[in-house]
């Protein structure tokens, strides 16, 4: 497990980074091997740490520094933030003296001293964020260096775009919430949306590696060419910390296993993270049938005084199938209480085979699957078998982006104390198309879905009683 916990990291975390490697054409592969081994991670160092300038100077002398964001840019961003929340001073006819007076008051309300120049303030407050970027031809580690505002101000910037769209109570709940993200394809979009909502504590779990074919589907949190061949949980960690360096992140590159389940679902860790003020939200987007089962086992194994909600957004074809579940709900997963005749809520009696039908069973069967995708499945075009045309289910950028938006809406509704649906199917094409789909087409698709459910699972519906 890798762990990045913002300001709790000492300067030793920077000084412990290896700074010299074998040079040459294998540098890229060596760098990625180090990432996959968990030996290179971003590090945040507070500027008020004793002896920080001298020790960081020693570290920077050993590496190749790439300046990413300096004081001049920080000053510009502070002015933009001030003008966003003090619109009267956007006017070009403003009084410069009055502007500067109000600007310094704005900063003092956020903990900045009035007696120092902006340049001096920014040199002494906030943090330095170092990100390993690669290995140079000279064998030195390449590290980007970025100045970061103090945590409270950086958090205000993170949430500034949706100012007052949520109540202070909802904002506090989000700020104290924790996400367990199992599966980081569409799950990476969920993580990005959760961070944008103001959640900054994450467990990231995925044993998979980034491949080129994800480029047409995922956002920057889930795809970056620099990370091809790198564990997906590591990629998402880098993107999270790049957006908000103070985030608290634990990375499980092995995915969710029996060995790490006690750590992921540790009641004491969850209580200390959520603190009675936030929510425990589970994003389940595992590609593995076993991963789905363990995810639910971990949630149901938590003490009853820890509330949680499990959310899954399936990006199927061009549609999104949304499911949510709390303790005590009728489980949304089709295999639970529907396929398994014993009604085993843990999923222990489910056969361990990894196949397409098992994955569809875990998302409510074939309900909501578009006709063209149903036809591919019926014709055996999808799967890891001879004669198949493609190994995995086709998914569009449209559906994946929409799945993230649906997850974001659910998170905000929960923060506001609203109930959310246990299941919902969203098809934006259908809603914006000028020529409405004929009722016969709906009926044919629905009948096809029921037929597929009956053939594969022996039930016409896995999501209704």
C-alpha positions, 0 to 999 in steps of 0.5 A: 500500500502507498499512502500520501497524507498531505502535510503529515509527510515529513521532509524525509520523504523527499530526501528519501527519493532516489535521485540517480539512475542508469542513463540511456534508452531504458530510462522510461521503462525503469521509471515506470518500473519504479512507479509500479513498485511504489518507489516514486510518489509525489511529496508535499513539504510545508514551508514552515518545516524546520530547516526546510530551505537548506534541506530542499536545496540539497535535494534539488541539487541532485535532481533536474528541477522543472518549475511548474508553478512559481510565485508570479503565477500564484500572485496572479491566481490570488488576484483572480480569486479576489476578483471572483468574490469581490466583483466590484473591483473587476471594473477597470475604473477602480481605484488602485489604492482601494483595490490593494486595501481590499485585496490585502484584507481579503488575504488577511481573512485567509491567514496571510499577514498584512505586514509582508509583501506578497512575494515574501508571503508566498515564500514563507507560507504554503507548501512545495509540491514535488512530482517525479516526472521521469529520468533524464539522459544524464541519469538524474531524476526529473522532478516538477516543483510547484508552489502550493497555497496553504491548505484552507485556501487551496481547498477554497480554490478547489470548490470556488466554481460552485460557490454557494450551490450547496449549503454550508452543512452539505459542504462540511459533510463533503469535506469530511467524507471518504471514498473507497474506489474499487475499479478505476476505469470509469471509477477514475471519472468518479474519483475526479468528480468526487474531488471536484465536489470537495471530497479529499480522502480516497482509497484507490484500488485496481490491479490493472495497468493503463493501455492505449485503447482507453484514450478515446473513453477516459478523462485525464484522471484515467488516461495519460500517455506518460503512464501507459503500462503503469498501474491505474491506481498510481495514475489516479493518485498522481492526478488527484494530488496534482489537482489537490496536493493536500488530499489524503490518498491510500493506493492498493495496486494489487486491487481488493484482495482478501489480504488487504480487505482488513486495511481498506475496511478498517473501522477505526481508520474509517471513523478517524477519517469520516469523524462523524461529520462525513459520509463513507461512499463506495464506488464499485466499478470493478472489472473482476467478478471477485472484486465486486464480491469482496467490495460488498463483503467489506462493506457488510462486514463493517460495524452497524454504527458505520453507515455507508452507501455503495454506488455503481454507474455502468457505462454500457454502450451509450447509456448509463445504468445507475445503482445504489445500495445501503445496508438493509436495502434489497441488493442492487447486484443481480446475483445477490438474492436473485441468481443465488437460490440461497439468498446469500447476502455476502455472495460467497456461494457465487461461482468464481468464473470470470466471464461476461455473463457473470459481470452482467449479472453483477449489474442487474442483468441485461436491463438497460443494455442498448439493442446493438450491444445486446445483439453483439452479446447474443452473437458471441462477438464479445469475449476472450474466446476464439471467434469473438471480434472484441475482448471487452464490451464497447463503451463510449466516451459519452457514456463514461462521461455521463456516468461520472456526472451521474455519480457527482449528482448522487454525491451532492444529493447525499450531502444535502440529505436527499434520498437517491434511487436504487436504480436508474437508466439514463439515455441522453440520446433518447431525450435530445433526439428530435425524432422520438423512438417508436413504441415498438422499438422500445418494446422490441428492446425490452423483450430482447433484454428479458429474453437474454435474462431468461436464457442466461439467468433463468429470470426475466428480470434481476432488478425487480421482485 
